[in-house]
C-alpha cells in the first residue's frame, strides 16, 4: 500500500521537506527560484531521472518584476 511506503520513509521524507523549506522562495517576487530548481533537478538526477529546466526569457522575468536569484 502507498501508506506503507510513506510510513517506512517518514524520516527521509521529513529531511527532504526540511531542505526544501530552507530555500527562501519568497513569492512575490520569486526570490531564489533558481536555488529550488537546482535542488529539485539534483534530487531527480539522484533518482535516475532526466529533468529538463525550462527558463522564462529574461525580458519577461524583468517585466514581471521577479527576482530569480
C-alpha positions as CSV (number, residue, x, y, z in Angstrom):
1,X,0.0,0.0,0.0
2,X,1.2,3.6,-0.6
3,X,0.7,4.4,3.0
4,X,3.2,1.7,3.9
5,X,5.9,3.4,1.8
6,X,5.1,6.8,3.4
7,X,5.4,5.3,6.9
8,X,8.6,3.5,6.1
9,X,10.2,6.6,4.5
10,X,8.8,9.1,7.0
11,X,12.3,10.2,8.3
12,X,13.8,10.6,4.8
13,X,10.7,12.5,3.5
14,X,10.8,14.8,6.5
15,X,14.5,15.5,5.9
16,X,13.9,16.3,2.2
17,X,11.0,18.6,3.1
18,X,13.2,20.4,5.6
19,X,15.8,21.0,3.0
20,X,13.2,22.4,0.6
21,X,11.7,24.7,3.1
22,X,15.1,26.2,3.9
23,X,15.3,27.5,0.3
24,X,13.8,31.0,0.6
25,X,11.5,31.1,-2.4
26,X,9.6,34.2,-1.5
27,X,6.6,34.8,-3.7
28,X,6.3,37.5,-4.8
29,X,8.9,38.5,-6.0
30,X,10.0,34.9,-6.8
31,X,13.3,35.1,-5.0
32,X,15.7,32.1,-5.1
33,X,13.7,30.1,-7.6
34,X,17.0,29.1,-9.1
35,X,18.0,27.6,-5.8
36,X,14.9,25.5,-5.7
37,X,15.1,24.5,-9.3
38,X,18.7,23.4,-8.8
39,X,17.8,21.4,-5.7
40,X,14.9,19.6,-7.3
41,X,16.9,18.9,-10.5
42,X,19.7,17.4,-8.4
43,X,17.3,15.2,-6.5
44,X,15.6,14.0,-9.7
45,X,19.0,13.1,-11.2
46,X,19.8,11.1,-8.0
47,X,16.6,9.1,-8.7
48,X,17.9,8.4,-12.2
49,X,15.5,10.8,-13.8
50,X,16.4,13.4,-16.5
51,X,14.9,16.7,-15.5
52,X,14.6,19.5,-18.1
53,X,14.6,23.0,-16.9
54,X,12.6,25.5,-18.9
55,X,13.7,29.1,-18.5
56,X,11.5,32.1,-18.9
57,X,13.0,34.7,-21.2
58,X,14.9,37.4,-19.3
59,X,12.7,40.2,-20.6
60,X,9.6,38.5,-19.3
61,X,11.2,37.9,-15.9
62,X,12.1,41.6,-15.7
63,X,8.7,42.8,-16.9
64,X,7.0,40.7,-14.2
65,X,9.3,42.1,-11.5
66,X,10.6,38.7,-10.5
67,X,14.0,38.2,-8.8
68,X,15.1,34.7,-9.9
69,X,18.3,34.8,-7.8
